[in-house]
Structures are given as C-alpha cells and as structure tokens.
Amino acid sequence: MKEPWAAEEQAKLNGSVGETSFIGYQKHSLHSRAEEVIASYPPAYVVGPTVSDEANILLTQDTELATVTLEEVTAEYMYSNPQGIYNLTLPEKLWTN
C-alpha cells in the first residue's frame, strides 16, 4: 500500500510532464513501468560528469571566513529511479551504509 502523499505526487507527475517541462522524463523514468520505483515531484535527477571545463560564474560573495562562488556548469544528467535502497538508473552503484 502506498502512502497518501505518494498518490498525490504521482498525479502531479502525470499532469505536469509535457513537452515544455521535465523534457525526456517519460523516456528515462521507470515509475510507470516498475511498481517498486518511488515517484517524486518534482522529479529527482542523477547528475553525471561535466561536459566542459569552463564554468559561468553567477555570483561571488566575500565574507570574513570564506569566499563563496556560485558557478553554472553544463553536465550530463538522467532522471532518478529510486526504489528505496537502490537506484535503477545506476544499477552498478551498490548501497553503502
């Protein structure tokens, strides 16, 4: 039996995934094909390696203890398919404690 909030998130996913939002979600997600995959809204991503070495610096803030820089990078990504302990998007990654 699924939690009540899980059905609500499932309805949001089914209603909001389209051509302009969450592009490619239906192709990568397994939540509609595998019951053990946990659906979440908004969909979670698994971020992969960066595509280029150059970063676009969006913000730099100096403080007394540190300098904080917010950088935008281009990276590969896929939608996450979690099922509790494991993630079907990355089957080679084993659960560690």
C-alpha positions, 0 to 999 in steps of 0.5 A: 500500500502506498502512502497518501502523499505518494498518490498525490505526487504521482498525479502531479507527475502525470499532469505536469510532464509535457513537452515544455517541462521535465523534457525526456522524463517519460523516456528515462523514468521507470515509475510507470513501468516498475511498481517498486520505483518511488515517484517524486515531484518534482522529479529527482535527477542523477547528475553525471560528469561535466561536459566542459571545463569552463564554468559561468560564474553567477555570483561571488560573495566575500565574507570574513571566513570564506569566499563563496562562488556560485558557478553554472556548469553544463553536465550530463544528467538522467532522471532518478529511479529510486526504489528505496535502497537502490537506484535503477538508473545506476544499477552498478552503484551498490548501497553503502551504509 
